Amino acid sequence: MHQFKELIIWKKSRFFCTEIYSITASFPHDEKFGITNQLRRASVSIPSNIAEGSSRHSNKDFSRFLEIAIGSGYEIETQLLIASDLGFLKLENLDSLLFKLEEIIKMISKFRSNLKIQEV
């Protein structure tokens, strides 16, 4: 088992999540149950899946949760681009968020590829 609170990928994704919450607070109110909700849920999913996966007794199980976290990252990327297309995000905010998200996805992918998975 891994101590998720010590993992840099968990810390970075947690801070990224708070940034998503802050930025979506300025989205139109009628998007509260639309893209705002989707972005927030997907951003919470990344650190949550890292934490849940770290409690598993095998690296194979942990790897599956990391894969889900990566999928949530790509979901966020798509939603951010749509939010930008709709004029909800300034370009500089979009670029900053996408840069941070790409870094998180790469770090999770690297961490996942370095897990030693035993075949049964």
N, CA, C and O of each residue as an XYZ file, in Angstrom:
480
protein
N       0.826     -1.186      0.000
C       0.000      0.000      0.000
C       0.871      1.251      0.000
O       1.978      1.267      0.538
N       0.341      2.280     -0.612
C       1.050      3.556     -0.708
C       0.388      4.569      0.223
O      -0.822      4.521      0.447
N       1.173      5.465      0.751
C       0.657      6.566      1.565
C       0.285      7.694      0.605
O       1.140      8.497      0.230
N      -0.981      7.759      0.208
C      -1.389      8.686     -0.841
C      -1.090     10.138     -0.501
O      -0.807     10.924     -1.405
N      -1.142     10.523      0.775
C      -0.904     11.917      1.142
C       0.537     12.346      0.897
O       0.833     13.540      0.866
N       1.424     11.386      0.724
C       2.824     11.689      0.438
C       3.117     11.722     -1.060
O       4.203     12.134     -1.468
N       2.174     11.298     -1.869
C       2.381     11.244     -3.319
C       2.226     12.630     -3.943
O       1.213     13.300     -3.740
N       3.224     13.047     -4.691
C       3.182     14.354     -5.358
C       2.010     14.416     -6.334
O       1.387     15.467     -6.487
N       1.711     13.309     -6.989
C       0.587     13.307     -7.945
C      -0.740     13.583     -7.242
O      -1.626     14.229     -7.802
N      -0.869     13.093     -6.024
C      -2.098     13.350     -5.260
C      -2.155     14.822     -4.838
O      -3.195     15.469     -4.956
N      -1.032     15.337     -4.349
C      -0.986     16.736     -3.911
C      -1.288     17.681     -5.069
O      -2.107     18.590     -4.937
N      -0.628     17.467     -6.200
C      -0.826     18.352     -7.348
C      -2.270     18.279     -7.862
O      -2.862     19.299     -8.216
N      -2.820     17.080     -7.899
C      -4.185     16.941     -8.404
C      -5.200     17.536     -7.429
O      -6.241     18.040     -7.850
N      -4.906     17.482     -6.142
C      -5.780     18.098     -5.136
C      -5.779     19.619     -5.298
O      -6.841     20.241     -5.278
N      -4.612     20.216     -5.457
C      -4.536     21.665     -5.659
C      -5.171     22.076     -6.988
O      -5.795     23.133     -7.087
N      -5.006     21.231     -8.007
C      -5.632     21.499     -9.300
C      -7.159     21.507     -9.151
O      -7.846     22.334     -9.752
N      -7.667     20.596     -8.361
C      -9.102     20.513     -8.107
C      -9.624     21.814     -7.497
O     -10.670     22.319     -7.905
N      -8.902     22.348     -6.533
C      -9.346     23.606     -5.918
C      -9.309     24.751     -6.931
O     -10.126     25.670     -6.872
N      -8.369     24.687     -7.845
C      -8.297     25.710     -8.894
C      -9.506     25.606     -9.837
O     -10.062     26.620    -10.258
N      -9.897     24.389    -10.156
C     -11.088     24.178    -11.000
C     -12.327     24.735    -10.303
O     -13.157     25.392    -10.931
N     -12.446     24.468     -8.997
C     -13.586     25.010     -8.248
C     -13.592     26.532     -8.301
O     -14.647     27.137     -8.493
N     -12.447     27.152     -8.137
C     -12.360     28.612     -8.160
C     -12.737     29.172     -9.524
O     -13.503     30.130     -9.624
N     -12.194     28.569    -10.569
C     -12.425     29.105    -11.913
C     -13.871     28.898    -12.356
O     -14.431     29.746    -13.050
N     -14.477     27.781    -11.961
C     -15.863     27.527    -12.374
C     -16.863     28.359    -11.586
O     -18.029     28.454    -11.970
N     -16.420     28.960    -10.492
C     -17.316     29.836     -9.725
C     -17.750     31.047    -10.558
O     -18.790     31.649    -10.292
N     -16.951     31.395    -11.562
C     -17.288     32.542    -12.413
C     -18.090     32.138    -13.659
O     -18.468     32.999    -14.454
N     -18.349     30.847    -13.829
C     -19.147     30.392    -14.979
C     -20.596     30.871    -14.806
O     -21.029     31.149    -13.688
N     -21.334     30.966    -15.903
C     -22.737     31.401    -15.799
C     -23.534     30.502    -14.837
O     -23.318     29.292    -14.773
N     -24.440     31.111    -14.108
C     -25.237     30.379    -13.117
C     -26.047     29.256    -13.770
O     -26.252     28.205    -13.163
N     -26.503     29.475    -14.997
C     -27.311     28.438    -15.640
C     -26.477     27.223    -16.064
O     -27.025     26.240    -16.563
N     -25.167     27.287    -15.870
C     -24.287     26.143    -16.129
C     -23.968     25.364    -14.851
O     -23.159     24.437    -14.873
N     -24.603     25.740    -13.743
C     -24.334     25.103    -12.453
C     -24.467     23.578    -12.533
O     -23.653     22.853    -11.962
N     -25.488     23.097    -13.236
C     -25.701     21.661    -13.344
C     -25.198     21.104    -14.670
O     -25.430     19.940    -14.999
N     -24.513     21.942    -15.416
C     -23.949     21.522    -16.699
C     -22.446     21.346    -16.591
O     -21.949     20.502    -15.845
N     -21.741     22.158    -17.349
C     -20.284     22.001    -17.443
C     -19.575     22.305    -16.121
O     -18.519     21.738    -15.843
N     -20.146     23.194    -15.305
C     -19.543     23.473    -13.996
C     -19.511     22.203    -13.158
O     -18.471     21.836    -12.610
N     -20.637     21.548    -13.065
C     -20.738     20.314    -12.290
C     -19.827     19.224    -12.864
O     -19.151     18.517    -12.116
N     -19.812     19.096    -14.175
C     -18.983     18.070    -14.821
C     -17.498     18.293    -14.544
O     -16.774     17.352    -14.217
N     -17.054     19.528    -14.674
C     -15.651     19.854    -14.422
C     -15.272     19.585    -12.966
O     -14.210     19.030    -12.681
N     -16.131     19.976    -12.075
C     -15.843     19.778    -10.657
C     -15.788     18.300    -10.302
O     -14.888     17.858     -9.588
N     -16.743     17.547    -10.795
C     -16.766     16.107    -10.490
C     -15.539     15.401    -11.060
O     -14.933     14.567    -10.387
N     -15.176     15.729    -12.286
C     -14.012     15.096    -12.906
C     -12.727     15.491    -12.187
O     -11.816     14.675    -12.044
N     -12.653     16.745    -11.733
C     -11.429     17.180    -11.039
C     -11.315     16.523     -9.665
O     -10.207     16.224     -9.220
N     -12.416     16.299     -9.000
C     -12.407     15.591     -7.716
C     -12.022     14.129     -7.924
O     -11.409     13.507     -7.057
N     -12.386     13.599     -9.068
C     -12.127     12.189     -9.370
C     -10.634     11.846     -9.401
O     -10.249     10.738     -9.027
N      -9.801     12.774     -9.837
C      -8.375     12.464     -9.959
C      -7.742     12.169     -8.597
O      -7.240     11.061     -8.408
N      -7.740     13.102     -7.640
C      -7.116     12.773     -6.357
C      -7.875     11.674     -5.609
O      -7.277     10.906     -4.855
N      -9.184     11.602     -5.819
C      -9.973     10.568     -5.137
C      -9.586      9.175     -5.600
O      -9.470      8.260     -4.785
N      -9.385      9.004     -6.900
C      -8.990      7.689     -7.416
C      -7.564      7.325     -7.022
O      -7.257      6.153     -6.803
N      -6.700      8.321     -6.933
C      -5.341      8.055     -6.455
C      -5.401      7.575     -5.010
O      -4.743      6.601     -4.644
N      -6.190      8.260     -4.195
C      -6.312      7.881     -2.786
C      -6.936      6.497     -2.643
O      -6.426      5.658     -1.901
N      -8.029      6.259     -3.344
C      -8.697      4.961     -3.226
C      -7.808      3.836     -3.742
O      -7.719      2.775     -3.125
N      -7.162      4.068     -4.854
C      -6.284      3.042     -5.416
C      -5.109      2.713     -4.519
O      -4.645      1.574     -4.480
N      -4.630      3.714     -3.798
C      -3.473      3.493     -2.922
C      -3.805      2.550     -1.772
O      -2.905      1.966     -1.168
N      -5.077      2.399     -1.471
C      -5.480      1.517     -0.372
C      -5.574      0.057     -0.804
O      -5.731     -0.832      0.033
N      -5.482     -0.186     -2.080
C      -5.600     -1.560     -2.589
C      -4.343     -2.342     -2.242
O      -3.259     -1.783     -2.074
N      -4.521     -3.637     -2.143
C      -3.417     -4.492     -1.701
C      -2.516     -4.955     -2.840
O      -1.489     -5.591     -2.602
N      -2.896     -4.640     -4.069
C      -2.018     -5.026     -5.173
C      -1.776     -3.823     -6.074
O      -2.627     -2.944     -6.212
N      -0.618     -3.808     -6.671
C      -0.293     -2.738     -7.610
C      -1.161     -2.813     -8.860
O      -1.410     -1.801     -9.516
N      -1.617     -4.013     -9.181
C      -2.499     -4.170    -10.341
C      -3.805     -3.401    -10.104
O      -4.294     -2.710    -10.996
N      -4.361     -3.527     -8.901
C      -5.575     -2.783     -8.572
C      -5.301     -1.279     -8.545
O      -6.086     -0.484     -9.062
N      -4.186     -0.907     -7.939
C      -3.817      0.512     -7.871
C      -3.680      1.073     -9.287
O      -4.134      2.182     -9.565
N      -3.066      0.320    -10.162
C      -2.874      0.743    -11.546
C      -4.207      1.032    -12.228
O      -4.318      1.979    -13.007
N      -5.210      0.220    -11.938
C      -6.538      0.416    -12.535
C      -7.126      1.763    -12.087
O      -7.719      2.478    -12.894
N      -6.961      2.104    -10.809
C      -7.467      3.384    -10.309
C      -6.693      4.554    -10.907
O      -7.269      5.609    -11.172
N      -5.407      4.375    -11.118
C      -4.616      5.423    -11.761
C      -5.078      5.631    -13.205
O      -5.099      6.757    -13.703
N      -5.442      4.545    -13.862
C      -5.956      4.639    -15.231
C      -7.262      5.443    -15.255
O      -7.487      6.243    -16.163
N      -8.103      5.228    -14.270
C      -9.351      5.991    -14.168
C      -9.047      7.470    -13.939
O      -9.701      8.336    -14.519
N      -8.057      7.761    -13.095
C      -7.652      9.150    -12.834
C      -7.173      9.817    -14.126
O      -7.494     10.977    -14.384
N      -6.416      9.092    -14.924
C      -5.943      9.628    -16.206
C      -7.130      9.920    -17.120
O      -7.170     10.957    -17.782
N      -8.089      9.009    -17.153
C      -9.296      9.223    -17.957
C     -10.038     10.473    -17.534
O     -10.544     11.217    -18.373
N     -10.103     10.705    -16.232
C     -10.747     11.925    -15.729
C      -9.977     13.162    -16.180
O     -10.571     14.204    -16.454
N      -8.671     13.043    -16.255
C      -7.855     14.152    -16.748
C      -8.201     14.516    -18.183
O      -8.318     15.694    -18.520
N      -8.362     13.510    -19.024
C      -8.716     13.783    -20.418
C     -10.147     14.309    -20.538
O     -10.455     15.096    -21.433
N     -11.008     13.868    -19.635
C     -12.364     14.404    -19.590
C     -12.318     15.902    -19.259
O     -13.016     16.701    -19.883
N     -11.503     16.270    -18.287
C     -11.350     17.679    -17.909
C     -10.803     18.489    -19.075
O     -11.276     19.595    -19.338
N      -9.816     17.950    -19.773
C      -9.250     18.665    -20.914
C     -10.337     19.007    -21.927
O     -10.416     20.141    -22.400
N     -11.165     18.038    -22.254
C     -12.252     18.249    -23.204
C     -13.227     19.300    -22.695
O     -13.647     20.179    -23.447
N     -13.585     19.210    -21.428
C     -14.540     20.151    -20.849
C     -13.978     21.567    -20.778
O     -14.711     22.536    -20.977
N     -12.696     21.691    -20.499
C     -12.067     23.015    -20.490
C     -12.083     23.638    -21.880
O     -12.347     24.830    -22.033
N     -11.802     22.833    -22.876
C     -11.823     23.338    -24.252
C     -13.231     23.784    -24.647
O     -13.399     24.813    -25.300
N     -14.237     23.009    -24.251
C     -15.623     23.389    -24.537
C     -15.981     24.666    -23.792
O     -16.618     25.557    -24.354
N     -15.572     24.761    -22.523
C     -15.836     25.978    -21.738
C     -15.203     27.196    -22.403
O     -15.786     28.279    -22.420
N     -14.015     27.007    -22.946
C     -13.345     28.096    -23.665
C     -14.106     28.453    -24.939
O     -14.299     29.629    -25.245
N     -14.534     27.434    -25.678
C     -15.313     27.661    -26.900
C     -16.578     28.464    -26.604
O     -17.014     29.278    -27.418
N     -17.160     28.223    -25.426
C     -18.386     28.914    -25.035
C     -18.128     30.294    -24.434
O     -19.064     31.026    -24.112
N     -16.842     30.643    -24.288
C     -16.484     31.955    -23.761
C     -16.486     32.046    -22.244
O     -16.490     33.145    -21.689
N     -16.484     30.900    -21.565
C     -16.494     30.897    -20.096
C     -15.100     31.058    -19.510
O     -14.961     31.407    -18.338
N     -14.076     30.811    -20.303
C     -12.680     30.866    -19.840
C     -11.876     31.808    -20.706
O     -12.016     31.812    -21.929
N     -11.037     32.604    -20.078
C     -10.090     33.421    -20.821
C      -8.981     32.513    -21.324
O      -8.677     31.495    -20.703
N      -8.381     32.878    -22.442
C      -7.347     32.055    -23.055
C      -6.174     31.810    -22.112
O      -5.652     30.697    -22.053
N      -5.753     32.843    -21.372
C      -4.613     32.652    -20.461
C      -4.955     31.672    -19.332
O      -4.094     30.911    -18.891
N      -6.212     31.689    -18.863
C      -6.636     30.714    -17.851
C      -6.671     29.308    -18.433
O      -6.250     28.347    -17.789
N      -7.176     29.201    -19.656
C      -7.228     27.902    -20.321
C      -5.828     27.330    -20.476
O      -5.584     26.174    -20.130
N      -4.912     28.130    -20.992
C      -3.541     27.660    -21.210
C      -2.887     27.208    -19.904
O      -2.223     26.172    -19.863
N      -3.076     27.980    -18.849
C      -2.498     27.643    -17.549
C      -3.068     26.332    -17.017
O      -2.324     25.475    -16.541
N      -4.379     26.182    -17.099
C      -5.021     24.956    -16.609
C      -4.600     23.739    -17.425
O      -4.324     22.676    -16.869
N      -4.552     23.900    -18.739
C      -4.154     22.774    -19.593
C      -2.709     22.365    -19.344
O      -2.384     21.178    -19.375
N      -1.845     23.339    -19.098
C      -0.442     23.036    -18.794
C      -0.337     22.220    -17.504
O       0.356     21.205    -17.453
N      -1.032     22.678    -16.468
C      -1.001     21.967    -15.187
C      -1.612     20.572    -15.312
O      -1.100     19.606    -14.747
N      -2.694     20.482    -16.046
C      -3.359     19.193    -16.235
C      -2.460     18.213    -16.991
O      -2.371     17.040    -16.629
N      -1.802     18.696    -18.031
C      -0.893     17.839    -18.799
C       0.231     17.315    -17.903
O       0.612     16.148    -17.994
N       0.748     18.168    -17.054
C       1.803     17.759    -16.125
C       1.297     16.658    -15.179
O       2.002     15.680    -14.929
N       0.100     16.819    -14.666
C      -0.485     15.825    -13.761
C      -0.692     14.498    -14.483
O      -0.347     13.442    -13.952
N      -1.246     14.545    -15.673
C      -1.495     13.316    -16.439
C      -0.179     12.593    -16.722
O      -0.096     11.374    -16.574
N       0.839     13.335    -17.126
C       2.147     12.728    -17.395
C       2.737     12.086    -16.139
O       3.293     10.989    -16.194
N       2.609     12.780    -15.012
C       3.149     12.250    -13.755
C       2.418     10.975    -13.331
O       3.044     10.019    -12.874
N       1.105     10.965    -13.482
C       0.338      9.764    -13.126
C       0.712      8.619    -14.058
O       0.883      7.485    -13.612
N       0.839      8.908    -15.338
C       1.207      7.873    -16.321
C       2.573      7.285    -16.004
O       2.760      6.069    -16.051
N       3.520      8.147    -15.683
C       4.876      7.696    -15.341
C       4.850      6.850    -14.062
O       5.465      5.786    -13.999
N       4.138      7.332    -13.055
C       4.021      6.592    -11.798
C       3.389      5.226    -12.062
O       3.851      4.207    -11.548
N       2.345      5.219    -12.855
C       1.640      3.963    -13.181
C       2.563      2.990    -13.910
O       2.554      1.794    -13.618
N       3.345      3.482    -14.843
C       4.234      2.597    -15.605
C       5.374      2.052    -14.746
O       5.961      1.021    -15.075
N       5.687      2.742    -13.644
C       6.751      2.275    -12.760
C       6.272      1.330    -11.662
O       7.083      0.760    -10.932
N       4.943      1.164    -11.545
C       4.434      0.206    -10.566
C       4.834     -1.213    -10.999
O       4.722     -1.568    -12.173
N       5.283     -1.982    -10.074
C       5.624     -3.361    -10.389
C       4.370     -4.203    -10.226
O       3.850     -4.370     -9.122
N       3.894     -4.731    -11.350
C       2.666     -5.522    -11.356
C       3.043     -6.973    -11.568
O       3.648     -7.332    -12.578
N       2.682     -7.796    -10.611
C       2.978     -9.231    -10.705
C       1.834     -9.934    -11.408
O       0.665     -9.756    -11.069
N       2.197    -10.732    -12.390
C       1.190    -11.536    -13.093
C       0.910    -12.800    -12.284
O       1.826    -13.425    -11.748
N      -0.344    -13.158    -12.207
C      -0.723    -14.350    -11.456
C      -1.031    -15.467    -12.415
O      -1.374    -16.570    -11.989
